[in-house]
């Protein structure tokens, strides 16, 4: 009888230990998931339009916004190159931390 009770106690404690380990792992997994979600790029927002002129700033092309006079870095210099010196409408997402536009589309605008 003592052996039976000892065996039941050992099995019960083992089960409890496994259950606690599973809970701890689940909480750790949720913490990692939450951290990963917080570290996702800011530019996962939907694209919006910016209008202005493609100009040179040093050795990089930028969009000089016509309404705010704000200059935005452009992530795709090849797309922007063909519009240098021209007024354009840029559809893009913006990373406010780096002031960079991630270009979706560029179209010329007549002024």
C-alpha positions as CSV (number, residue, x, y, z in Angstrom):
1,X,0.0,0.0,0.0
2,X,2.9,2.4,0.8
3,X,4.4,1.6,-2.5
4,X,1.2,2.4,-4.3
5,X,0.8,5.7,-2.5
6,X,4.5,6.5,-3.2
7,X,4.0,5.7,-6.9
8,X,0.8,7.8,-7.1
9,X,2.6,10.7,-5.4
10,X,5.5,10.5,-7.7
11,X,3.3,10.3,-10.8
12,X,1.2,13.2,-9.5
13,X,4.3,15.4,-8.9
14,X,5.8,14.5,-12.3
15,X,2.5,15.5,-13.9
16,X,2.5,18.7,-12.0
17,X,6.0,19.4,-13.1
18,X,5.2,18.8,-16.7
19,X,2.2,21.0,-16.5
20,X,4.2,23.8,-15.0
21,X,6.9,23.4,-17.6
22,X,4.2,23.6,-20.4
23,X,2.7,26.8,-18.8
24,X,6.1,28.4,-18.6
25,X,7.0,27.5,-22.2
26,X,3.6,28.9,-23.3
27,X,4.2,32.1,-21.5
28,X,7.7,32.4,-22.9
29,X,6.3,31.8,-26.4
30,X,3.7,34.5,-26.0
31,X,6.3,36.9,-24.8
32,X,8.4,36.2,-27.8
33,X,5.4,36.6,-30.1
34,X,4.5,39.9,-28.5
35,X,8.1,41.1,-28.8
36,X,8.2,40.1,-32.5
37,X,4.9,41.9,-33.1
38,X,6.3,45.1,-31.5
39,X,9.4,44.9,-33.6
40,X,7.7,44.6,-36.9
41,X,8.5,47.4,-39.3
42,X,6.6,50.5,-38.9
43,X,5.8,50.6,-42.6
44,X,3.3,47.8,-42.4
45,X,0.7,50.6,-42.6
46,X,-1.2,51.1,-45.8
47,X,0.3,53.1,-48.6
48,X,-0.6,56.8,-49.1
49,X,0.1,59.5,-51.7
50,X,2.8,62.1,-51.5
51,X,3.2,64.8,-54.1
52,X,6.3,66.8,-54.9
53,X,9.5,67.0,-56.9
54,X,12.2,64.4,-57.2
55,X,15.5,66.3,-56.4
56,X,19.1,65.5,-55.4
57,X,20.2,65.8,-51.8
58,X,23.9,65.0,-51.8
59,X,24.2,61.7,-53.8
60,X,20.7,60.6,-53.1
61,X,17.3,61.3,-54.8
62,X,14.6,62.6,-52.4
63,X,11.0,63.7,-52.7
64,X,10.6,67.3,-51.9
65,X,6.9,67.5,-50.8
66,X,5.2,70.4,-52.5
67,X,2.8,71.2,-49.6
68,X,4.9,70.7,-46.5
69,X,8.4,71.4,-48.0
70,X,9.5,68.2,-46.2
71,X,12.2,66.1,-48.0
72,X,11.7,62.3,-47.8
73,X,14.3,59.7,-48.4
74,X,13.4,57.2,-51.2
75,X,14.1,53.5,-50.8
76,X,14.2,52.7,-54.5
77,X,16.6,55.1,-56.2
78,X,16.2,53.3,-59.5
79,X,12.5,53.9,-59.7
80,X,13.0,57.6,-58.8
81,X,15.9,58.2,-61.2
82,X,13.7,58.5,-64.3
83,X,11.7,61.2,-62.6
84,X,14.6,63.4,-61.4
85,X,13.7,67.1,-61.6
86,X,10.0,66.3,-62.3
87,X,6.8,66.7,-60.3
88,X,5.4,63.4,-59.3
89,X,2.9,61.6,-57.2
90,X,4.5,58.9,-55.1
91,X,2.4,56.1,-53.6
92,X,4.3,54.7,-50.6
93,X,4.4,53.7,-47.0
94,X,6.5,55.8,-44.8
95,X,8.9,54.8,-42.0
96,X,8.7,57.8,-39.7
97,X,11.8,56.7,-37.8
98,X,14.0,57.2,-40.8
99,X,11.8,59.5,-42.9
100,X,12.0,57.0,-45.7
101,X,9.3,56.4,-48.3
102,X,9.0,52.8,-49.4
103,X,7.8,53.3,-52.9
104,X,4.9,51.4,-54.3
105,X,4.4,53.5,-57.4
106,X,5.5,56.8,-59.0
107,X,3.6,58.7,-61.6
108,X,4.3,62.1,-63.2
109,X,2.1,65.1,-62.3
110,X,1.4,68.0,-64.6
111,X,1.7,71.4,-63.0
